[in-house]
């Protein structure tokens, strides 16, 4: 793919959209750190407290099976800034 370790990427899957820091990609799976599920609500777009409704809050890592990924993209600068604020607690 050509992503660098810790580069913020967007992963579109058949189940939803996720943002995280690139860790590794193999023949069968992609791993991101500090994953966040993108959610839309009345106030607009935001990040979920995890990657699914019933999953652990703020997991450290998430693995995606390559077969479930629709595409991967570099995250836009604006969303990356919001993501970094959400995961670090520091407002940029």
C-alpha positions, 0 to 999 in steps of 0.5 A: 500500500505504501503507508508509513507507520503511524500515518493516519488512514481511513479504512472503508469496509462493508460495515462502516468507516474507520480511522486510525494509525497505520501499523501493518498490512499483510496478505490477509489483514490490515492493522491500525492503532487507536481506531475510531469508528466514524459516526454521523449524528444530529451535530454532524460527523464525529468519532465513536468511543470504539469500533462497534456498539458492543465492543471495548471502549477505545481499543488500542488496535484493530485488525481488518480482514482484507476481504472486508475492506472496500478501500483505504485512503489517506485521511484528509487534513481536517479529519486527521486534526480532529482525530489527533485531538480526539485520541490525544486529548490535546487540542491542535 
